[in-house]
Amino acid sequence: GQSLEQPSEVTAVEGAIVQINCTYQTSGFYGLSWYQQHDGGAPTFLSYNALDGLEETGRFSSFLSRSDSYGYLLLQELQMKDSASYFCAVRDVLGSTLGRLYFGRGTQLTVWP
Amino acid sequence: EPEVTQTPSHQVTQMGQEVILRCVPISNHLYFYWYRQILGQKVEFLVSFYNNEISEKSEIFDDQFSVERPDGSNFTLKIRSTKLEDSAMYFCASSATAYLLSSYEQYFGPGTRLTVT
């Protein structure tokens, strides 16, 4: 089956750097995505890694190591508005070439002033 | 900026009733998805749809569920006979590409909160 593990919550202060880790087990892994969700809102795409290494998009970076079945989301220069839930999601293509996303349980990030 | 829209935002129904949740994906997207999220839990895949047919469905997507793209813009999820455990937020999503080397970015709608009483 599929499983994803990520911390349930993380706290940090404005301006700090925080890293949210994700380890996964899946049969048809093809990539790791990160989504942000504010309370009651729609998940918003942040990043996708299909290959090993670091992808940087502004204040956010995402890393993937396929050999370790591990990835992380790095948030820099934290702002209050970054307080949200962050989900890692594995793209699994075992069932079809289109693939599906398996989501982790989410990490609640709280940013303090 | 184009966005996925969903109606209604909140639907209350009685157990055993049929509900239809509606979505308008981003206009040039070709791949469509439904997910659900029970309160406080993770987002769960229900079904993917491409070229007017289901591409893949999860174990949750049993015979009570169906999807349809009745015209060029709408994408619907029907639950034939709702159960209490169907109470959840239902998200529609769409993507422009799904090639294995693409970014696989899915755009989610704001969701429909379904409450079954």
Interface residues (C-beta under 8 A of the other chain):
Chain A: Y30 G31 S33 Y35 G40 G41 A42 P43 T44 F45 Y48 A50 F87 A89 R91 V93 G95 S96 T97 L98 G99 R100 L101 Y102 F103 G104 R105 G106
Chain B: V4 Y31 Y33 Y35 Q41 K42 V43 E44 F45 S48 Y50 S55 E56 S58 F91 A98 L100 L101 S103 Y104 E105 Q106 Y107 F108 G109 P110 G111
